Amino acid sequence: QRQMCIRDRSGFHPRQASDINVQEMTEKVAASTAVFAANGAQTLRFGQIITGNEIGQQLLGVSYQSMSDIEATYDALAQDTNFQQLTAGVDVNMRSVIQLQT
């Protein structure tokens, strides 16, 4: 039987060099992992893009079972202080939601 997996990917970089550094971004994402997990995230990965046009930018990839889990996570993250601090210092320049059949 096939299962569905939905992946939500976001690419971003600091607005200005003085806004937030990679270590601070990593700490803010790590501090928000419980919010992701509580709302249905199955996996969460955060790292730096090392090839292509977006070299040096950060990528947050999260997998879920449903779009409703993604929506619940977005709603909860809007209330999370750590994630608010992260998003205040970065520009999101890429977002994609991919549905995979496994």
C-alpha positions as CSV (number, residue, x, y, z in Angstrom):
1,Q,0.0,0.0,0.0
2,R,1.3,3.4,-0.9
3,Q,1.8,6.1,1.7
4,M,1.9,9.8,1.2
5,C,4.6,12.1,2.5
6,I,4.5,15.8,2.1
7,R,7.7,17.8,2.4
8,D,7.8,21.5,3.1
9,R,11.0,23.3,2.2
10,S,12.1,26.8,2.9
11,G,15.3,28.6,1.8
12,F,16.4,31.7,3.6
13,H,19.3,34.0,4.4
14,P,19.9,36.9,6.9
15,R,18.4,40.2,5.8
16,Q,21.7,41.9,6.7
17,A,24.9,40.6,8.1
18,S,24.1,42.1,11.5
19,D,20.6,40.6,11.8
20,I,21.2,37.0,12.7
21,N,24.1,34.6,12.1
22,V,24.0,30.9,11.2
23,Q,24.7,29.8,14.8
24,E,21.7,31.9,16.1
25,M,19.5,30.6,13.3
26,T,20.4,27.0,14.2
27,E,19.7,27.7,17.9
28,K,16.3,29.2,17.0
29,V,15.3,26.3,14.9
30,A,16.5,23.8,17.6
31,A,14.4,25.7,20.2
32,S,11.3,25.4,18.0
33,T,11.6,21.6,17.2
34,A,9.0,20.7,19.9
35,V,6.5,22.9,18.1
36,F,7.1,21.1,14.9
37,A,6.8,17.7,16.6
38,A,3.7,18.6,18.5
39,N,1.9,19.5,15.3
40,G,2.7,16.5,13.2
41,A,6.2,17.0,11.8
42,Q,7.8,13.6,11.1
43,T,11.3,14.8,10.2
44,L,13.1,18.1,10.4
45,R,16.4,19.0,8.8
46,F,18.2,22.3,8.9
47,G,21.4,23.0,7.0
48,Q,23.3,25.1,4.5
49,I,23.0,24.8,0.7
50,I,26.4,23.9,-0.7
51,T,25.8,23.8,-4.5
52,G,23.8,25.6,-7.1
53,N,22.6,29.2,-7.3
54,E,21.8,29.5,-3.5
55,I,25.2,28.5,-2.1
56,G,25.5,29.6,1.5
57,Q,21.8,30.0,2.2
58,Q,20.0,28.0,4.8
59,L,17.4,25.3,4.1
60,L,14.7,24.0,6.5
61,G,13.1,20.8,5.3
62,V,10.2,19.2,7.2
63,S,8.1,16.2,6.3
64,Y,4.4,15.7,7.3
65,Q,1.7,13.2,6.6
66,S,-0.9,15.8,5.6
67,M,-1.4,19.4,4.6
68,S,-3.5,19.9,7.8
69,D,-0.4,19.1,9.8
70,I,1.5,21.8,7.9
71,E,-1.2,24.3,8.6
72,A,-1.3,23.4,12.3
73,T,2.5,23.8,12.5
74,Y,2.4,27.2,10.7
75,D,-0.3,28.4,13.2
76,A,1.7,27.2,16.2
77,L,5.0,28.7,14.9
78,A,3.3,32.1,14.6
79,Q,2.9,32.0,18.4
80,D,6.4,30.7,19.1
81,T,8.9,33.4,20.3
82,N,12.0,31.6,19.0
83,F,10.6,31.1,15.5
84,Q,9.3,34.8,15.5
85,Q,12.9,35.9,16.3
86,L,14.3,33.7,13.5
87,T,11.9,35.0,10.9
88,A,12.3,38.6,11.9
89,G,16.0,38.4,10.9
90,V,15.8,36.5,7.6
91,D,14.3,36.8,4.1
92,V,12.6,33.6,2.9
93,N,13.5,33.4,-0.8
94,M,12.2,29.9,-1.6
95,R,9.3,27.8,-0.4
96,S,7.9,24.6,-1.9
97,V,5.6,21.9,-0.7
98,I,6.1,18.5,-2.4
99,Q,3.8,15.5,-2.2
100,L,5.7,12.2,-2.5
101,Q,4.2,8.7,-3.0
102,T,6.2,6.1,-1.2
